[in-house]
Amino acid sequence: MIAMFVEVALACLSLQNFQSAMQIYSGLNLTPVQRLTNEWKSLGKKHKEGWAELMNFFDQTGNVLPPPSSFYSLLSRFFSLLSLQILRSSFFVPYHSSTNTERS
């Protein structure tokens, strides 16, 4: 049964249907399914390689890296220059008259 789901997930990947492939992969990673040790041991070589391909494709380690320390100094410099630019620029405040001055 697991072999069939591995095949379907690989077929979804080949069709670039990543959402369905991810859902099947997530379902196979559930704890109750992972506990089926006899079922996992009975997978053939082809299906084990397919499962390894799925695990490699959906691996999330290294997906998000912390920003470099220079990023924060660059960001603070940007905002300080931006605030100086705002202070140097002349503000235009529109004048709104409360009286109605219509010309005839």
Sequence and secondary structure as in RCSB ss.txt:
>XXXX:A:sequence
MIAMFVEVALACLSLQNFQSAMQIYSGLNLTPVQRLTNEWKSLGKKHKEGWAELMNFFDQTGNVLPPPSSFYSLL
SRFFSLLSLQILRSSFFVPYHSSTNTERS
>XXXX:A:secstr
 HHHHHHHHHHHHHTT HHHHHHHHHHHTSHHHHT HHHHHT  HHHHHHHHHHHHHT  TTSS    HHHHHHH
HHHHHHHHHHHHHS        SS     
